[in-house]
Amino acid sequence: MTVRAKFWVKEIKHAHQGPPNAVYADVKLAPCYGAYPGGDSEENKSFAKYTPSGEITLGITNPDAIGFFELGKAYYIDFTPAA
């Protein structure tokens, strides 16, 4: 079984951590719902019905992964058992 959620990036916080030239960012995501900047679509209403609240924070040190996330953009998150 896979569970899918739809989250949007509400904050990207860059910080220096570790050796010189090291990159680090905290990327905070929240469930899509009516107040999400992308609007009150039927899809967002459906996701919000089953995931009305929560937060995911990722601490990322890979520059390409940091650049992948865009403030205000929505992403699907699929949960599948690891083992």
C-alpha positions in Angstrom: 0.0 0.0 0.0 1.1 3.6 -0.7 -0.3 6.7 1.0 0.0 9.9 -1.0 -0.1 13.4 0.5 0.1 16.8 -1.2 2.3 19.4 0.6 3.5 22.8 -0.3 6.8 24.5 0.6 6.0 27.2 3.1 9.6 28.1 4.1 13.2 27.6 2.9 15.7 28.7 5.5 19.4 28.8 4.4 22.1 28.5 7.1 25.8 27.9 7.3 26.7 24.8 9.1 30.0 22.9 9.3 33.2 23.7 7.3 33.6 26.7 5.0 31.5 26.7 1.9 29.2 24.0 3.4 25.5 24.5 2.4 22.5 23.7 4.6 18.8 24.5 4.3 15.7 23.7 6.3 12.8 23.2 3.9 9.4 23.3 5.7 6.3 21.8 4.0 2.6 21.9 5.0 -0.4 20.1 3.7 -2.3 21.7 0.8 -5.7 23.1 1.9 -7.9 26.1 1.1 -5.4 28.7 2.2 -2.6 27.2 0.3 -1.2 29.8 -2.2 -2.1 27.5 -5.1 -5.8 28.0 -4.5 -8.8 26.2 -3.3 -8.9 23.5 -6.0 -11.1 20.4 -5.7 -7.9 18.3 -5.5 -6.6 20.4 -2.6 -10.0 20.0 -0.8 -9.8 16.2 -1.3 -6.3 16.0 0.2 -7.2 18.4 3.0 -10.1 16.2 4.0 -7.7 13.4 4.9 -4.5 15.4 5.8 -5.9 18.6 7.4 -2.7 19.5 9.4 0.9 18.6 9.8 4.4 19.7 8.9 7.5 18.1 7.4 10.9 19.7 7.9 13.8 18.5 5.8 17.4 19.4 6.8 19.3 19.3 3.4 23.0 19.6 2.6 22.9 18.6 -1.1 22.9 21.9 -3.1 20.9 20.2 -6.0 18.3 18.9 -3.6 18.0 22.4 -2.0 17.5 23.9 -5.4 14.8 21.4 -6.3 12.4 22.9 -3.8 10.6 26.2 -4.7 8.9 28.4 -2.2 5.1 28.2 -2.6 5.2 25.2 -4.9 3.2 22.0 -4.1 4.7 18.5 -4.2 3.2 15.0 -3.9 4.7 12.9 -1.1 4.3 9.1 -1.4 4.8 6.9 1.7 5.6 3.3 1.1 7.0 0.8 3.7 10.8 0.6 3.6 10.9 -3.1 4.4 
